[in-house]
Amino acid sequence: MGLVGQFPRGIRNCTSLTGLDLSGNSLYGAIPSDISSILEHVTSLDLSNNAFSGDIPPDIANCQYINVLKLNDNDLEGEIPSSIGDLPRLKTFSVASNYLNGLVPSFVYKNFAAESFANNPELCGKPLKGCEDSWIWKHIDRASFIKAFVTGWVLFFTLVLVLCSSRLRTKTINKIIVLLNIWKLMRRKEHLTSGSDEELSRQHKILKLEKFVTRMSLKELQNATSDFSEDYLVGIGMLGKVYKAFLPNGWTLAIKKLNHWEDLEDEFVSEITTLGGLRHRNLLPLIGFCAEKQERLLIYKYMPNGSLHEWLHSEEDEAKNLDFPLRVKIALGIAKGLAWLHHGYELHVTHGGISTRCILLDQNLEPKISNFWEAKFWSKNDTALSWSLFPLAEYSGLGSYKQDIYCFGIVLLELVTGKEPHELTSSRNLFDHSPCLLDADRDLLGKGVDDLILQFLELACSCVKFFPNERPTMLEVYDTLKNISQGRTDWMQKIS
């Protein structure tokens, strides 16, 4: 249907509605907390393949007539409300491919297969793997637990001392023994919290990162990659190697193992605090991280079709499989993600390094923006903000926005010309040249869309103008691409 926006609450006026299918759109935001009052008589609800985020509302269990509930392939978080398991008529249920955690609830009237819950790394319990690692313990603040334990013992021995002194009038030697025990415990506490200031600061930062994404163990990742075997290697970049990993729950992940992590600590943290806090269908999902021993690793959802750069510039000439409608679809997806970062999020975000190398393609060739090493958060007045861990200088964000737009213009030119960035910036005057069809990839021409290819070229050239204030905003770029995509309804059907 191509719907964009939040859940359409006006549906509550359709009082006789029993089935609602909003799957495969670009809907985002939270599922209404009062959904049972909006859809009083619903028997089938399909919200799959959107970008809904937040928790699954417990109120959904008040939809007593529901038979079909599909919430898969969204960005939902938190636990599955246990009350859903009590729905008496539920026959079809799926929450696969979200970011849910905790225990799978028990279903009273029907058991569902593992496929209904797949691709949620932190879900456990039947029919998924058991919770052997103690899911509850993993979410306890260990430092607080140790403090409470030591404090409890100190209070206990102090109480014994008081009782002995007041009631039994023990000898001084007994009091000394008790005091020595207290001293031992305090020394033990010092030992537990000892270490260099630098190491404590590093551990504190790592603990903070856990609020963004899941922390995974090095052993778990080694098992998933046969100890980072070359057989699992799928890519080598400037910052490290990327491995394909297979988890016991059947999920396939991509693990980026950083080289010389001591020099990349800021980049490691920036990726987690930026991408880990954002959810959009055109951003690469960051699943977790590992910071253990001398290793730093980032865990992503695996993208089976690699990078856009590989498709456009590979020696195997895969670009021939990308016709113009498909290239427009990819450009539109990237623009949607960037426009959301620049304008649609509560705090504005600039990427800082958009290129075809950081655009990954999923199984449907839907683009996912990755590599947020140089990302910055901005306030409403375009002042740089500190994001949790590292302070940023306050300066105008206009240049950062326009830098993203310039880089996206290069991506558009690569898409329509098939040339590498260095060819584009060295062969001709990139900034002020008037586009013509001679610049386009010859394989794209003569197929009834030449006028749209020219519009595409004109948009690309407007993004790379020399003066930043002459470049369009990302919203304007997105709207223009959307108009181009709708210019021919016959060929646009191929990519819808």
C-alpha positions in Angstrom: 0.0 0.0 0.0 3.0 2.3 0.5 1.7 3.8 3.8 4.0 6.1 5.8 3.5 7.4 9.3 2.3 6.1 12.6 -0.5 3.7 13.4 -3.8 5.1 11.9 -5.9 5.7 15.1 -8.8 6.9 13.0 -9.5 3.2 12.3 -11.4 3.2 15.6 -14.3 4.8 13.6 -14.6 1.5 11.6 -16.7 0.0 14.3 -17.4 -3.2 12.4 -13.8 -3.9 11.4 -12.8 -7.5 12.1 -9.6 -7.8 10.0 -6.7 -5.3 9.6 -3.7 -6.0 7.4 -1.1 -3.1 7.4 1.9 -5.4 6.6 4.7 -4.3 4.3 4.4 -0.5 4.8 6.6 2.1 6.3 4.7 2.6 9.5 6.7 3.5 12.6 6.3 4.5 16.2 4.6 2.7 19.0 1.7 0.3 18.7 -1.2 2.1 20.6 -1.3 1.2 24.2 -5.2 1.1 24.0 -5.3 -1.0 20.9 -8.1 -3.2 22.2 -10.4 -0.2 22.3 -9.4 0.9 18.8 -10.0 -2.6 17.4 -12.8 -4.0 19.6 -13.9 -6.8 17.4 -10.7 -7.7 15.5 -10.0 -11.3 14.7 -7.0 -10.9 12.5 -4.2 -8.2 13.0 -1.1 -8.1 10.7 1.4 -5.4 11.4 4.4 -7.3 10.1 7.2 -5.8 7.9 7.0 -2.2 9.2 9.2 -0.2 11.6 7.0 -0.3 14.7 9.1 0.2 17.8 8.8 0.2 21.6 7.1 -2.5 23.7 4.3 -4.8 22.7 1.3 -3.3 24.6 -0.1 -5.6 27.2 -3.6 -4.3 26.2 -3.3 -6.4 23.1 -4.3 -9.4 25.3 -7.7 -7.7 25.7 -8.5 -8.4 22.0 -10.4 -11.5 23.0 -11.6 -12.4 19.6 -8.2 -12.4 17.9 -7.2 -15.5 15.9 -4.2 -14.1 13.9 -1.6 -11.8 15.4 1.5 -11.0 13.3 4.1 -8.5 14.6 7.2 -10.0 13.0 9.8 -7.9 11.1 9.5 -4.7 13.1 11.7 -3.0 15.7 9.8 -4.0 18.8 11.7 -4.3 22.1 11.1 -5.5 25.7 9.4 -8.7 26.8 6.4 -10.4 25.3 3.5 -9.7 27.6 2.7 -13.0 29.4 -1.1 -12.2 29.1 -0.9 -12.9 25.4 -0.5 -16.6 26.2 -4.0 -16.5 27.7 -5.8 -15.5 24.5 -8.3 -18.3 23.9 -8.7 -18.1 20.1 -5.2 -17.4 19.0 -4.2 -19.8 16.2 -1.5 -17.9 14.3 1.2 -15.8 16.1 4.6 -14.4 15.1 7.0 -11.9 16.7 10.1 -13.1 14.7 12.8 -10.6 13.7 12.4 -8.0 16.3 14.6 -7.0 19.3 12.6 -8.8 22.1 14.1 -10.2 25.2 13.2 -12.3 28.2 11.2 -15.5 28.5 8.8 -16.8 25.9 5.5 -16.9 27.7 3.5 -20.1 28.0 0.5 -20.4 25.7 -2.5 -22.0 27.3 -4.5 -23.0 24.3 -1.9 -23.6 21.5 1.9 -24.2 21.2 3.8 -22.2 18.6 6.9 -23.3 16.8 10.3 -21.7 17.2 9.8 -19.8 13.9 7.2 -17.6 15.6 10.0 -16.3 17.9 13.1 -16.5 15.7 15.7 -13.8 15.2 15.3 -12.2 18.7 18.7 -12.9 20.2 17.7 -12.3 23.8 14.5 -14.4 23.8 14.8 -17.8 25.6 12.7 -20.6 26.8 10.6 -23.1 25.0 10.4 -23.5 22.0 13.8 -21.7 21.8 16.9 -22.5 23.7 16.7 -22.8 27.5 17.8 -19.9 29.7 20.9 -21.7 31.0 22.8 -18.5 31.3 20.3 -17.2 33.8 18.7 -14.3 31.9 17.8 -12.7 35.2 21.4 -12.7 36.5 22.7 -11.2 33.2 20.5 -8.1 33.8 21.6 -7.6 37.5 24.0 -4.8 38.2 26.9 -6.9 39.5 28.7 -4.0 41.2 25.5 -3.1 43.1 25.1 -6.8 44.1 28.7 -6.9 45.5 28.2 -3.7 47.4 25.0 -4.9 49.0 26.6 -8.3 49.9 29.6 -6.7 51.6 27.5 -4.1 53.4 25.1 -6.8 54.7 28.0 -8.7 56.2 29.4 -5.6 57.8 26.0 -4.8 59.4 25.6 -8.4 60.6 29.0 -8.4 62.4 28.3 -5.0 63.8 25.0 -6.2 65.2 26.8 -9.2 66.8 29.3 -6.9 68.4 26.6 -4.7 69.9 24.7 -7.8 71.2 27.8 -9.3 72.7 28.7 -6.0 74.4 25.3 -5.2 75.9 23.9 -8.6 76.8 26.8 -11.0 77.3 29.5 -8.5 78.4 32.2 -10.6 76.6 35.8 -10.0 77.0 37.7 -7.4 75.0 39.4 -10.1 73.0 36.1 -11.3 71.5 35.3 -7.7 70.4 38.7 -7.5 68.8 38.0 -10.8 66.9 34.7 -9.3 65.5 36.5 -6.1 64.5 39.1 -8.1 62.7 36.4 -10.0 60.8 34.9 -6.7 59.8 38.4 -5.4 58.7 38.8 -8.6 56.6 35.6 -8.0 54.8 36.4 -4.4 54.1 39.8 -5.5 52.7 38.0 -8.0 50.5 35.7 -5.3 49.2 38.8 -3.2 48.4 40.2 -6.1 46.5 37.0 -6.6 44.5 37.0 -3.0 43.5 40.8 -2.6 43.0 42.5 -1.8 39.8 43.9 1.1 38.0 41.8 4.2 37.5 42.1 3.8 33.7 40.8 0.2 33.8 37.9 1.1 36.1 37.0 4.0 33.8 37.0 1.6 30.8 34.9 -1.0 32.6 32.4 1.8 33.6 32.1 2.8 29.9 31.5 -0.8 28.9 28.8 -1.1 31.5 27.1 2.0 30.1 27.1 0.5 26.6 24.9 -2.4 27.8 21.9 -0.1 27.9 22.1 0.3 24.1 22.5 -3.3 22.9 23.2 -6.8 24.2 26.6 -7.7 25.5 27.7 -11.1 24.2 30.5 -13.3 25.4 33.7 -13.9 23.4 33.2 -17.7 23.8 29.7 -17.5 22.3 31.1 -15.7 19.2 34.0 -18.0 18.9 31.7 -21.0 18.9 29.5 -19.3 16.2 32.5 -18.8 13.9 34.6 -21.9 14.6 37.0 -19.6 16.5 37.0 -17.0 13.7 38.0 -19.4 11.0 38.9 -18.1 7.6 36.1 -20.2 6.3 33.7 -17.8 7.9 35.4 -14.6 6.7 33.2 -12.6 4.4 35.0 -9.2 4.3 38.0 -7.2 5.2 37.8 -3.5 5.9 40.0 -0.7 7.2 38.9 -1.2 10.7 38.8 -5.0 10.9 37.6 -8.3 9.5 33.9 -9.3 9.1 32.8 -12.9 9.8 29.6 -14.7 9.1 28.3 -16.4 12.3 25.7 -19.0 13.0 23.9 -19.0 16.4 22.3 -22.0 18.0 18.9 -20.4 17.6 19.3 -20.4 13.8 20.0 -16.7 13.4 22.8 -15.6 11.1 24.9 -12.7 12.2 27.8 -10.6 10.9 30.6 -10.0 13.4 33.1 -7.2 12.9 36.3 -7.9 14.7 38.3 -4.7 15.2 42.0 -4.4 14.5 44.1 -2.6 17.1 41.1 -1.8 19.2 43.1 0.5 21.6 43.2 3.0 18.7 39.6 2.6 17.8 37.9 2.8 21.2 36.1 6.1 20.3 34.8 4.6 17.1 33.7 1.4 18.8 31.7 3.4 21.4 30.3 5.8 18.7 28.9 2.9 16.7 27.2 1.4 19.7 25.8 4.6 21.2 24.6 5.8 17.8 23.3 2.8 15.9 22.4 1.0 19.1 20.0 3.7 20.0 18.3 4.1 16.6 15.8 1.9 14.9 14.7 2.4 11.3 14.1 -0.1 8.4 16.9 1.5 6.4 19.6 1.4 9.2 21.6 -1.7 9.7 20.4 -3.4 12.9 23.2 -3.5 15.5 22.5 -6.6 17.6 25.2 -6.5 20.2 28.9 -6.1 21.1 31.7 -7.9 22.9 34.4 -6.2 25.0 36.4 -9.0 26.6 40.2 -9.5 27.1 41.9 -7.8 24.3 39.1 -8.0 21.8 36.4 -5.6 20.6 33.7 -6.9 18.4 30.4 -5.5 16.9 27.5 -7.8 16.1 25.1 -7.0 13.3 22.2 -8.6 11.5 23.7 -10.4 8.5 23.0 -8.8 5.1 23.3 -11.6 2.4 23.7 -9.3 -0.6 26.8 -7.5 0.6 27.5 -3.8 -0.1 26.1 -1.6 -2.8 29.7 -0.9 -3.9 30.3 -4.6 -4.6 27.1 -4.6 -6.8 28.1 -1.5 -8.8 31.9 -2.1 -9.2 32.6 -5.8 -8.8 34.7 -7.5 -11.5 31.8 -10.0 -11.9 29.7 -7.1 -13.4 26.8 -7.6 -11.0 25.7 -4.1 -11.9 24.0 -5.5 -15.0 21.5 -7.1 -12.6 20.6 -3.6 -11.3 18.2 -2.0 -13.7 17.1 1.6 -13.3 13.9 0.9 -11.3 16.0 -1.1 -8.8 18.6 1.6 -8.5 15.8 4.1 -7.8 14.4 1.9 -5.1 17.8 1.6 -3.5 18.4 5.4 -3.7 14.9 6.0 -2.2 15.6 3.7 0.7 18.9 5.4 1.5 17.3 8.8 1.3 14.5 7.7 3.6 17.0 6.6 6.2 19.1 9.8 6.0 16.0 12.1 6.0 14.8 10.3 9.1 18.2 10.9 10.7 18.4 14.5 9.7 14.7 15.5 10.4 12.6 12.7 11.8 14.4 11.7 15.0 13.9 13.4 18.4 17.6 14.4 18.2 19.0 15.1 14.7 21.8 12.8 13.5 24.4 13.3 10.8 26.2 10.2 9.5 29.5 11.8 8.5 30.7 9.2 6.0 28.0 8.0 3.5 29.3 5.9 0.6 28.3 2.9 -1.4 30.7 0.8 0.8 28.6 1.5 3.9 25.2 0.7 2.2 24.4 -3.0 2.7 21.6 -4.8 0.9 19.3 -7.4 2.5 17.7 -10.4 0.9 15.2 -8.1 -0.9 17.9 -5.6 -1.9 16.5 -3.1 0.6 19.4 -0.8 1.6 20.7 -0.5 5.2 23.0 2.3 6.2 25.9 1.2 8.3 29.3 2.5 9.8 28.3 5.2 12.2 31.9 5.8 13.3 31.8 9.6 12.6 28.1 10.2 13.5 27.1 13.2 15.6 23.9 14.0 17.5 22.5 17.5 17.2 19.9 19.5 19.2 16.9 21.3 17.6 19.1 24.4 17.2 21.8 22.3 15.4 24.2 22.4 18.3 26.4 19.3 18.8 25.4 17.2 21.8 27.3 14.9 24.1 25.8 11.4 23.7 26.2 9.6 27.0 29.9 9.1 27.0 32.0 11.5 25.1 31.5 15.3 25.0 31.4 17.0 21.6 32.3 20.6 20.9 29.4 22.9 20.2 29.4 24.2 16.7 26.9 24.7 13.9 25.5 21.5 12.4 24.8 23.0 8.9 28.1 21.8 7.5 27.6 18.3 8.7 24.1 18.0 7.2 25.4 19.3 3.9 28.4 17.0 4.0 26.0 14.1 4.2 24.0 15.4 1.3 27.2 15.9 -0.8 28.3 12.3 0.0 24.8 11.0 -0.9 25.1 12.9 -4.2 28.2 10.9 -5.0 26.3 7.7 -4.2 23.5 8.9 -6.7 26.1 9.6 -9.3 27.7 6.1 -8.8 24.2 4.6 -9.2 23.5 6.3 -12.5 26.9 6.4 -14.1 28.5 3.2 -12.8 31.7 5.1 -12.1 33.9 4.9 -9.0 34.0 8.1 -6.8 37.6 8.8 -7.7 36.6 8.8 -11.4 33.7 11.2 -10.7 35.8 13.7 -8.8 38.8 13.7 -11.1 37.5 13.4 -14.6 35.4 16.6 -14.9 34.3 19.6 -13.0 31.9 17.9 -10.6 30.4 20.9 -9.1 28.9 23.0 -11.9 28.6 20.8 -14.8 25.2 20.5 -16.5 24.1 16.8 -16.5 23.3 15.1 -19.8 22.4 11.5 -20.8 26.0 11.0 -22.0 27.0 10.8 -18.4 24.7 7.9 -17.6 25.5 4.2 -17.7 24.8 3.0 -21.3 23.2 -0.2 -20.0 20.4 1.9 -18.5 19.5 3.9 -21.6 17.0 3.3 -24.3 14.5 1.5 -22.1 11.8 4.1 -22.0 13.0 5.9 -18.9 15.6 8.2 -20.3 13.7 11.3 -19.1 13.7 10.0 -15.5 17.4 9.1 -15.7 18.1 12.8 -16.6 16.0 13.9 -13.6 18.0 11.5 -11.4 21.3 13.0 -12.8 20.1 16.6 -12.2 19.2 15.7 -8.5 22.6 14.1 -8.0 24.4 17.2 -9.4 22.4 19.5 -7.1 23.6 17.5 -4.1 27.3 18.0 -5.0 27.2 21.8 -5.6 30.3 23.6 -4.5 28.5 25.9 -2.0 26.8 23.9 0.8 23.9 26.3 1.1 22.9 25.6 -2.5 22.5 21.9 -1.8 19.0 20.7 -1.0 17.9 19.2 2.3 17.5 15.4 2.7 13.7 15.8 2.9 13.8 17.6 -0.5 16.0 14.9 -1.9 13.7 12.2 -0.7 10.6 14.0 -2.1 12.3 14.4 -5.5 13.3 10.7 -5.6 9.8 9.7 -4.7 8.5 11.8 -7.6 11.0 10.2 -9.9 10.0 6.7 -8.7 6.3 7.6 -9.4 7.0 9.0 -12.9 6.3 5.7 -14.6 3.7 3.5 -12.9 4.4 0.7 -15.4 8.1 0.2 -14.5 7.7 1.2 -10.9 5.5 -1.9 -10.3 8.6 -4.0 -10.8 10.2 -2.8 -7.6 7.2 -2.3 -5.3 
